Amino acid sequence: EARLVESGGGSVQAGGSLRLSCAASALSFDDYAIGWFRQVPGKARERVGCISSSEGSTNYLDNLKGRFTISSDNAKNTVYLQMNSLKPEDTAVYYCVALESWCSGYEVFWGQGTQVTVSS
């Protein structure tokens, strides 16, 4: 059964860093791109970025470029979200999601989410 499990969330002070992991089981990165989303209560879901092995590319929300980096370790079937220079506005539940074929594909599988809290 295909599964995505996020980990690495926690509480940090503004300016700090966190590295989130998305471990994939029974899922090939040849068939799916992996997106990162975040959700704050009362606000719209926001797509942070995506990594696509098929396209050999990553993309990000424009205002996150330079602070957030998505990478993958295909041997470990794991995708990472490195978050630097964190701001209180980055506080959210972060989810990874499998996207069919490419970053423009439809959402297929979601992880359970991991909480990121950035204090001032």
DRENTORKOL-3810 file (N, C-alpha, C; in nm, 4 decimals):
REM DRENTORKOL-3810
@n.u->0.0847; n.v->-0.1179; n.w->0.0000; ca.u->0.0000; ca.v->0.0000; ca.w->0.0000; c.u->0.0888; c.v->0.1235; c.w->0.0000
@n.u->0.0614; n.v->0.2149; n.w->-0.0884; ca.u->0.1387; ca.v->0.3371; ca.w->-0.0966; c.u->0.1143; c.v->0.4249; c.w->0.0265
@n.u->0.2217; n.v->0.4777; n.w->0.0814; ca.u->0.2125; ca.v->0.5627; ca.w->0.1993; c.u->0.3168; c.v->0.6726; c.w->0.1919
@n.u->0.2828; n.v->0.7863; n.w->0.2483; ca.u->0.3748; ca.v->0.8965; ca.w->0.2674; c.u->0.3711; c.v->0.9350; c.w->0.4143
@n.u->0.4876; n.v->0.9442; n.w->0.4767; ca.u->0.4957; ca.v->0.9759; ca.w->0.6185; c.u->0.5911; c.v->1.0921; c.w->0.6378
@n.u->0.5385; n.v->1.2038; n.w->0.6881; ca.u->0.6208; ca.v->1.3211; ca.w->0.7154; c.u->0.6804; c.v->1.3131; c.w->0.8550
@n.u->0.7960; n.v->1.3738; n.w->0.8716; ca.u->0.8590; ca.v->1.3854; ca.w->1.0014; c.u->0.9524; c.v->1.5057; c.w->0.9994
@n.u->0.9998; n.v->1.5440; n.w->1.1165; ca.u->1.0973; ca.v->1.6503; ca.w->1.1266; c.u->1.0428; c.v->1.7841; c.w->1.1712
@n.u->0.9126; n.v->1.7932; n.w->1.1903; ca.u->0.8555; ca.v->1.9177; ca.w->1.2376; c.u->0.8919; c.v->1.9445; c.w->1.3822
@n.u->0.8611; n.v->2.0637; n.w->1.4272; ca.u->0.8905; ca.v->2.1023; ca.w->1.5635; c.u->0.8791; c.v->2.2513; c.w->1.5806
@n.u->0.9330; n.v->2.3004; n.w->1.6909; ca.u->0.9294; ca.v->2.4423; ca.w->1.7235; c.u->1.0686; c.v->2.5023; c.w->1.7148
@n.u->1.0787; n.v->2.6139; n.w->1.6463; ca.u->1.2053; ca.v->2.6849; ca.w->1.6328; c.u->1.1805; c.v->2.8339; c.w->1.6469
@n.u->1.2858; n.v->2.9068; n.w->1.6763; ca.u->1.2781; ca.v->3.0512; ca.w->1.6792; c.u->1.2958; c.v->3.1076; c.w->1.5390
@n.u->1.2425; n.v->3.2254; n.w->1.5187; ca.u->1.2592; ca.v->3.2919; ca.w->1.3901; c.u->1.4067; c.v->3.2986; c.w->1.3524
@n.u->1.4334; n.v->3.2696; n.w->1.2265; ca.u->1.5700; ca.v->3.2656; ca.w->1.1784; c.u->1.6324; c.v->3.1278; c.w->1.1814
@n.u->1.5667; n.v->3.0345; n.w->1.2476; ca.u->1.6178; ca.v->2.8998; ca.w->1.2576; c.u->1.5855; c.v->2.8166; c.w->1.1356
@n.u->1.6213; n.v->2.6886; n.w->1.1442; ca.u->1.6038; ca.v->2.5972; ca.w->1.0322; c.u->1.5421; c.v->2.4662; c.w->1.0777
@n.u->1.4721; n.v->2.4026; n.w->0.9859; ca.u->1.4202; ca.v->2.2685; ca.w->1.0046; c.u->1.4336; c.v->2.1927; c.w->0.8743
@n.u->1.4482; n.v->2.0626; n.w->0.8858; ca.u->1.4506; ca.v->1.9754; ca.w->0.7699; c.u->1.3402; c.v->1.8728; c.w->0.7844
@n.u->1.2416; n.v->1.8812; n.w->0.6981; ca.u->1.1319; ca.v->1.7868; ca.w->0.6981; c.u->1.1621; c.v->1.6721; c.w->0.6038
@n.u->1.1137; n.v->1.5542; n.w->0.6401; ca.u->1.1299; ca.v->1.4362; ca.w->0.5576; c.u->0.9940; c.v->1.3817; c.w->0.5175
@n.u->0.9883; n.v->1.3276; n.w->0.3994; ca.u->0.8697; ca.v->1.2599; ca.w->0.3498; c.u->0.9139; c.v->1.1231; c.w->0.3012
@n.u->0.8863; n.v->1.0219; n.w->0.3812; ca.u->0.9263; ca.v->0.8857; ca.w->0.3484; c.u->0.8151; c.v->0.8171; c.w->0.2710
@n.u->0.8492; n.v->0.7651; n.w->0.1550; ca.u->0.7518; ca.v->0.7007; ca.w->0.0680; c.u->0.7682; c.v->0.5498; c.w->0.0729
@n.u->0.6566; n.v->0.4808; n.w->0.0790; ca.u->0.6544; ca.v->0.3349; ca.w->0.0755; c.u->0.5654; c.v->0.2895; c.w->-0.0386
@n.u->0.6086; n.v->0.1843; n.w->-0.1071; ca.u->0.5306; ca.v->0.1266; ca.w->-0.2170; c.u->0.4914; c.v->0.2331; c.w->-0.3190
@n.u->0.5844; n.v->0.3200; n.w->-0.3468; ca.u->0.5602; ca.v->0.4315; ca.w->-0.4387; c.u->0.6914; c.v->0.4653; c.w->-0.5077
@n.u->0.6884; n.v->0.4720; n.w->-0.6375; ca.u->0.8086; ca.v->0.4999; ca.w->-0.7160; c.u->0.8125; c.v->0.6451; c.w->-0.7594
@n.u->0.9270; n.v->0.7078; n.w->-0.7403; ca.u->0.9435; ca.v->0.8452; ca.w->-0.7863; c.u->0.9492; c.v->0.8544; c.w->-0.9384
@n.u->0.9574; n.v->0.7402; n.w->-1.0046; ca.u->0.9460; ca.v->0.7397; ca.w->-1.1499; c.u->0.8025; c.v->0.7632; c.w->-1.1944
@n.u->0.7086; n.v->0.7338; n.w->-1.1056; ca.u->0.5672; ca.v->0.7443; ca.w->-1.1388; c.u->0.4992; c.v->0.8663; c.w->-1.0783
@n.u->0.5589; n.v->0.9224; n.w->-0.9744; ca.u->0.4957; ca.v->1.0331; ca.w->-0.9033; c.u->0.5956; c.v->1.1436; c.w->-0.8739
@n.u->0.5505; n.v->1.2654; n.w->-0.8857; ca.u->0.6209; ca.v->1.3783; ca.w->-0.8285; c.u->0.5749; c.v->1.3946; c.w->-0.6844
@n.u->0.6542; n.v->1.4624; n.w->-0.6032; ca.u->0.6192; ca.v->1.4858; ca.w->-0.4637; c.u->0.6088; c.v->1.6357; c.w->-0.4396
@n.u->0.4928; n.v->1.6763; n.w->-0.3946; ca.u->0.4713; ca.v->1.8156; ca.w->-0.3596; c.u->0.4693; c.v->1.8350; c.w->-0.2101
@n.u->0.5032; n.v->1.9549; n.w->-0.1678; ca.u->0.4899; ca.v->1.9966; ca.w->-0.0288; c.u->0.3840; c.v->2.1056; c.w->-0.0213
@n.u->0.2926; n.v->2.0886; n.w->0.0711; ca.u->0.1875; ca.v->2.1855; ca.w->0.0958; c.u->0.1892; c.v->2.2239; c.w->0.2428
@n.u->0.1316; n.v->2.3371; n.w->0.2736; ca.u->0.1155; ca.v->2.3748; ca.w->0.4131; c.u->-0.0222; c.v->2.4337; c.w->0.4346
@n.u->-0.0711; n.v->2.4173; n.w->0.5573; ca.u->-0.2063; ca.v->2.4581; ca.w->0.5911; c.u->-0.2076; c.v->2.5266; c.w->0.7269
@n.u->-0.2675; n.v->2.6426; n.w->0.7312; ca.u->-0.2898; ca.v->2.7160; ca.w->0.8552; c.u->-0.4403; c.v->2.7258; c.w->0.8753
@n.u->-0.4910; n.v->2.6978; n.w->0.9967; ca.u->-0.6347; ca.v->2.7113; ca.w->1.0194; c.u->-0.6855; c.v->2.8489; c.w->0.9807
@n.u->-0.7946; n.v->2.8507; n.w->0.9060; ca.u->-0.8531; ca.v->2.9753; ca.w->0.8620; c.u->-0.7923; c.v->3.0337; c.w->0.7363
@n.u->-0.6907; n.v->2.9672; n.w->0.6831; ca.u->-0.6278; ca.v->3.0152; ca.w->0.5610; c.u->-0.6306; c.v->2.9067; c.w->0.4543
@n.u->-0.6156; n.v->2.9483; n.w->0.3313; ca.u->-0.6166; ca.v->2.8548; ca.w->0.2197; c.u->-0.4905; c.v->2.7695; c.w->0.2198
@n.u->-0.5079; n.v->2.6470; n.w->0.1738; ca.u->-0.3932; ca.v->2.5597; ca.w->0.1562; c.u->-0.2965; c.v->2.6219; c.w->0.0572
@n.u->-0.1691; n.v->2.6081; n.w->0.0841; ca.u->-0.0670; ca.v->2.6699; ca.w->0.0027; c.u->0.0330; c.v->2.5656; c.w->-0.0436
@n.u->0.0621; n.v->2.5669; n.w->-0.1703; ca.u->0.1626; ca.v->2.4762; ca.w->-0.2240; c.u->0.2995; c.v->2.5387; c.w->-0.2070
@n.u->0.3841; n.v->2.4698; n.w->-0.1330; ca.u->0.5187; ca.v->2.5189; ca.w->-0.1065; c.u->0.6100; c.v->2.4963; c.w->-0.2262
@n.u->0.6035; n.v->2.3767; n.w->-0.2817; ca.u->0.6882; ca.v->2.3424; ca.w->-0.3941; c.u->0.6712; c.v->2.1980; c.w->-0.4320
@n.u->0.7534; n.v->2.1537; n.w->-0.5256; ca.u->0.7403; ca.v->2.0193; ca.w->-0.5799; c.u->0.8736; c.v->1.9750; c.w->-0.6357
@n.u->0.8956; n.v->1.8448; n.w->-0.6322; ca.u->1.0126; ca.v->1.7864; ca.w->-0.6958; c.u->0.9658; c.v->1.6754; c.w->-0.7889
@n.u->1.0229; n.v->1.6723; n.w->-0.9079; ca.u->0.9851; ca.v->1.5757; ca.w->-1.0094; c.u->1.1098; c.v->1.5067; c.w->-1.0641
@n.u->1.1210; n.v->1.3773; n.w->-1.0378; ca.u->1.2323; ca.v->1.3011; ca.w->-1.0935; c.u->1.2176; c.v->1.2848; c.w->-1.2437
@n.u->1.0942; n.v->1.2691; n.w->-1.2897; ca.u->1.0689; ca.v->1.2523; ca.w->-1.4322; c.u->1.1143; c.v->1.3740; c.w->-1.5111
@n.u->1.0900; n.v->1.4919; n.w->-1.4559; ca.u->1.1289; ca.v->1.6151; ca.w->-1.5223; c.u->1.2680; c.v->1.6620; c.w->-1.4817
@n.u->1.3222; n.v->1.6024; n.w->-1.3754; ca.u->1.4517; ca.v->1.6437; ca.w->-1.3250; c.u->1.4518; c.v->1.7872; c.w->-1.2780
@n.u->1.3475; n.v->1.8248; n.w->-1.2058; ca.u->1.3331; ca.v->1.9646; ca.w->-1.1692; c.u->1.2646; c.v->1.9795; c.w->-1.0344
@n.u->1.2775; n.v->2.0973; n.w->-0.9790; ca.u->1.2031; ca.v->2.1389; ca.w->-0.8616; c.u->1.1399; c.v->2.2739; c.w->-0.8898
@n.u->1.0340; n.v->2.3042; n.w->-0.8179; ca.u->0.9766; ca.v->2.4370; ca.w->-0.8262; c.u->0.9249; c.v->2.4769; c.w->-0.6894
@n.u->0.9080; n.v->2.6073; n.w->-0.6702; ca.u->0.8747; ca.v->2.6614; ca.w->-0.5388; c.u->0.7798; c.v->2.7787; c.w->-0.5525
@n.u->0.7082; n.v->2.8032; n.w->-0.4460; ca.u->0.6370; ca.v->2.9278; ca.w->-0.4354; c.u->0.7396; c.v->3.0404; c.w->-0.4455
@n.u->0.7095; n.v->3.1410; n.w->-0.5254; ca.u->0.8094; ca.v->3.2421; ca.w->-0.5580; c.u->0.8713; c.v->3.3080; c.w->-0.4352
@n.u->0.7903; n.v->3.3409; n.w->-0.3363; ca.u->0.8443; ca.v->3.4120; ca.w->-0.2215; c.u->0.9179; c.v->3.3220; c.w->-0.1233
@n.u->0.9272; n.v->3.1934; n.w->-0.1525; ca.u->1.0030; ca.v->3.1002; ca.w->-0.0701; c.u->1.1377; c.v->3.0642; c.w->-0.1314
@n.u->1.1578; n.v->3.1002; n.w->-0.2550; ca.u->1.2839; ca.v->3.0686; ca.w->-0.3203; c.u->1.3989; c.v->3.1348; c.w->-0.2459
@n.u->1.5039; n.v->3.0568; n.w->-0.2251; ca.u->1.6183; ca.v->3.1050; ca.w->-0.1510; c.u->1.6154; c.v->3.0670; c.w->-0.0052
@n.u->1.4987; n.v->3.0331; n.w->0.0480; ca.u->1.4862; ca.v->2.9882; ca.w->0.1859; c.u->1.4524; c.v->2.8403; c.w->0.1959
@n.u->1.3688; n.v->2.7921; n.w->0.1065; ca.u->1.3256; ca.v->2.6522; ca.w->0.1091; c.u->1.3885; c.v->2.5768; c.w->-0.0067
@n.u->1.4324; n.v->2.4544; n.w->0.0204; ca.u->1.4923; ca.v->2.3702; ca.w->-0.0812; c.u->1.4353; c.v->2.2297; c.w->-0.0715
@n.u->1.3895; n.v->2.1771; n.w->-0.1824; ca.u->1.3382; ca.v->2.0408; ca.w->-0.1885; c.u->1.4417; c.v->1.9525; c.w->-0.2561
@n.u->1.4669; n.v->1.8379; n.w->-0.1978; ca.u->1.5603; ca.v->1.7425; ca.w->-0.2548; c.u->1.5075; c.v->1.6023; c.w->-0.2324
@n.u->1.5709; n.v->1.5051; n.w->-0.2946; ca.u->1.5277; ca.v->1.3672; ca.w->-0.2791; c.u->1.6468; c.v->1.2739; c.w->-0.2707
@n.u->1.6277; n.v->1.1668; n.w->-0.1999; ca.u->1.7228; ca.v->1.0573; ca.w->-0.1949; c.u->1.6463; c.v->0.9355; c.w->-0.2442
@n.u->1.6596; n.v->0.9066; n.w->-0.3716; ca.u->1.5796; ca.v->0.8011; ca.w->-0.4312; c.u->1.6126; c.v->0.6634; c.w->-0.3738
@n.u->1.7371; n.v->0.6431; n.w->-0.3327; ca.u->1.7748; ca.v->0.5159; ca.w->-0.2729; c.u->1.6997; c.v->0.4916; c.w->-0.1427
@n.u->1.6660; n.v->0.5985; n.w->-0.0723; ca.u->1.5915; ca.v->0.5886; ca.w->0.0524; c.u->1.4429; c.v->0.6157; c.w->0.0338
@n.u->1.4021; n.v->0.6434; n.w->-0.0887; ca.u->1.2624; ca.v->0.6767; ca.w->-0.1172; c.u->1.2126; c.v->0.7878; c.w->-0.0246
@n.u->1.2937; n.v->0.8903; n.w->-0.0123; ca.u->1.2628; ca.v->0.9990; ca.w->0.0786; c.u->1.2831; c.v->1.1332; c.w->0.0090
@n.u->1.1896; n.v->1.2231; n.w->0.0316; ca.u->1.1983; ca.v->1.3607; ca.w->-0.0160; c.u->1.2125; c.v->1.4517; c.w->0.1047
@n.u->1.2933; n.v->1.5550; n.w->0.0902; ca.u->1.3212; ca.v->1.6460; ca.w->0.2001; c.u->1.2772; c.v->1.7876; c.w->0.1666
@n.u->1.2420; n.v->1.8590; n.w->0.2698; ca.u->1.2163; ca.v->2.0016; ca.w->0.2588; c.u->1.3048; c.v->2.0713; c.w->0.3608
@n.u->1.4104; n.v->2.1340; n.w->0.3125; ca.u->1.4995; ca.v->2.2106; ca.w->0.3986; c.u->1.4462; c.v->2.3530; c.w->0.4079
@n.u->1.4198; n.v->2.3978; n.w->0.5280; ca.u->1.3630; ca.v->2.5295; ca.w->0.5517; c.u->1.4611; c.v->2.6109; c.w->0.6340
@n.u->1.5079; n.v->2.7194; n.w->0.5771; ca.u->1.6026; ca.v->2.8076; ca.w->0.6433; c.u->1.5412; c.v->2.9451; c.w->0.6633
@n.u->1.6030; n.v->3.0215; n.w->0.7511; ca.u->1.5564; ca.v->3.1576; ca.w->0.7791; c.u->1.4072; c.v->3.1607; c.w->0.8046
@n.u->1.3626; n.v->3.0721; n.w->0.8895; ca.u->1.2196; ca.v->3.0574; ca.w->0.9135; c.u->1.1599; c.v->3.1822; c.w->0.9773
@n.u->1.0381; n.v->3.2092; n.w->0.9385; ca.u->0.9627; ca.v->3.3233; ca.w->0.9871; c.u->0.8367; c.v->3.2753; c.w->1.0567
@n.u->0.7818; n.v->3.3553; n.w->1.1468; ca.u->0.6561; ca.v->3.3154; ca.w->1.2103; c.u->0.5461; c.v->3.2831; c.w->1.1103
@n.u->0.5467; n.v->3.3486; n.w->0.9956; ca.u->0.4471; ca.v->3.3231; ca.w->0.8927; c.u->0.4590; c.v->3.1835; c.w->0.8329
@n.u->0.5701; n.v->3.1157; n.w->0.8570; ca.u->0.5885; ca.v->2.9798; ca.w->0.8074; c.u->0.5212; c.v->2.8761; c.w->0.8962
@n.u->0.4708; n.v->2.9180; n.w->1.0106; ca.u->0.4021; ca.v->2.8262; ca.w->1.1003; c.u->0.2820; c.v->2.7642; c.w->1.0302
@n.u->0.2770; n.v->2.6323; n.w->1.0281; ca.u->0.1705; ca.v->2.5607; ca.w->0.9589; c.u->0.1895; c.v->2.4117; c.w->0.9796
@n.u->0.0895; n.v->2.3355; n.w->0.9388; ca.u->0.1062; ca.v->2.1923; ca.w->0.9235; c.u->0.1544; c.v->2.1679; c.w->0.7813
@n.u->0.2626; n.v->2.0965; n.w->0.7686; ca.u->0.3221; ca.v->2.0700; ca.w->0.6389; c.u->0.2909; c.v->1.9270; c.w->0.5957
@n.u->0.2466; n.v->1.9139; n.w->0.4726; ca.u->0.2091; ca.v->1.7854; ca.w->0.4157; c.u->0.2904; c.v->1.7583; c.w->0.2899
@n.u->0.3222; n.v->1.6328; n.w->0.2676; ca.u->0.3709; ca.v->1.5938; ca.w->0.1368; c.u->0.2618; c.v->1.5151; c.w->0.0656
@n.u->0.2623; n.v->1.5229; n.w->-0.0655; ca.u->0.1579; ca.v->1.4602; ca.w->-0.1457; c.u->0.2188; c.v->1.4044; c.w->-0.2733
@n.u->0.1747; n.v->1.2870; n.w->-0.3106; ca.u->0.2162; ca.v->1.2275; ca.w->-0.4371; c.u->0.1302; c.v->1.2829; c.w->-0.5492
@n.u->0.1951; n.v->1.3320; n.w->-0.6527; ca.u->0.1286; ca.v->1.3885; ca.w->-0.7688; c.u->0.1531; c.v->1.2985; c.w->-0.8880
@n.u->0.0478; n.v->1.2663; n.w->-0.9604; ca.u->0.0614; ca.v->1.1705; ca.w->-1.0686; c.u->0.1550; c.v->1.2215; c.w->-1.1766
@n.u->0.2579; n.v->1.1464; n.w->-1.2015; ca.u->0.3534; ca.v->1.1646; ca.w->-1.3107; c.u->0.4453; c.v->1.2851; c.w->-1.2927
@n.u->0.3867; n.v->1.4042; n.w->-1.2814; ca.u->0.4642; ca.v->1.5263; ca.w->-1.2769; c.u->0.4047; c.v->1.6248; c.w->-1.1761
@n.u->0.4763; n.v->1.7352; n.w->-1.1567; ca.u->0.4303; ca.v->1.8338; ca.w->-1.0603; c.u->0.2964; c.v->1.8945; c.w->-1.0998
@n.u->0.2615; n.v->1.8848; n.w->-1.2254; ca.u->0.1314; ca.v->1.9323; ca.w->-1.2708; c.u->0.0231; c.v->1.8259; c.w->-1.2611
@n.u->0.0586; n.v->1.7075; n.w->-1.2143; ca.u->-0.0363; ca.v->1.5986; ca.w->-1.2027; c.u->-0.1333; c.v->1.6162; c.w->-1.0876
@n.u->-0.2377; n.v->1.5359; n.w->-1.0883; ca.u->-0.3363; ca.v->1.5473; ca.w->-0.9820; c.u->-0.2879; c.v->1.4775; c.w->-0.8557
@n.u->-0.3440; n.v->1.5193; n.w->-0.7434; ca.u->-0.3055; ca.v->1.4668; ca.w->-0.6134; c.u->-0.3600; c.v->1.3261; c.w->-0.5944
@n.u->-0.2740; n.v->1.2361; n.w->-0.5485; ca.u->-0.3117; ca.v->1.0963; ca.w->-0.5337; c.u->-0.3048; c.v->1.0508; c.w->-0.3879
@n.u->-0.1909; n.v->1.0701; n.w->-0.3244; ca.u->-0.1723; ca.v->1.0257; ca.w->-0.1866; c.u->-0.1196; c.v->1.1398; c.w->-0.1016
@n.u->-0.1686; n.v->1.1485; n.w->0.0210; ca.u->-0.1256; ca.v->1.2493; ca.w->0.1171; c.u->-0.0634; c.v->1.1844; c.w->0.2384
@n.u->0.0335; n.v->1.2529; n.w->0.2954; ca.u->0.0862; ca.v->1.2145; ca.w->0.4243; c.u->-0.0016; c.v->1.2685; c.w->0.5359
@n.u->0.0358; n.v->1.2401; n.w->0.6596; ca.u->-0.0454; ca.v->1.2797; ca.w->0.7745; c.u->-0.0173; c.v->1.4220; c.w->0.8213
@n.u->0.0917; n.v->1.4790; n.w->0.7774; ca.u->0.1280; ca.v->1.6136; ca.w->0.8147; c.u->0.2201; c.v->1.6192; c.w->0.9350
@n.u->0.2994; n.v->1.7245; n.w->0.9420; ca.u->0.3864; ca.v->1.7483; ca.w->1.0558; c.u->0.3829; c.v->1.8976; c.w->1.0890
@n.u->0.3705; n.v->1.9281; n.w->1.2169; ca.u->0.3541; ca.v->2.0664; ca.w->1.2616; c.u->0.4875; c.v->2.1383; c.w->1.2664
@n.u->0.4901; n.v->2.2573; n.w->1.2097; ca.u->0.6044; ca.v->2.3472; ca.w->1.2196; c.u->0.5581; c.v->2.4744; c.w->1.2880
@n.u->0.6242; n.v->2.5102; n.w->1.3959; ca.u->0.5902; ca.v->2.6306; ca.w->1.4699; c.u->0.7140; c.v->2.7187; c.w->1.4812
@n.u->0.7026; n.v->2.8412; n.w->1.4346; ca.u->0.8131; ca.v->2.9360; ca.w->1.4377; c.u->0.7742; c.v->3.0497; c.w->1.5307
@n.u->0.8497; n.v->3.0671; n.w->1.6360; ca.u->0.8202; ca.v->3.1689; ca.w->1.7350; c.u->0.9046; c.v->3.2931; c.w->1.7115
@n.u->0.8537; n.v->3.4052; n.w->1.7572; ca.u->0.9256; ca.v->3.5313; ca.w->1.7450; c.u->0.9961; c.v->3.5685; c.w->1.8734
END
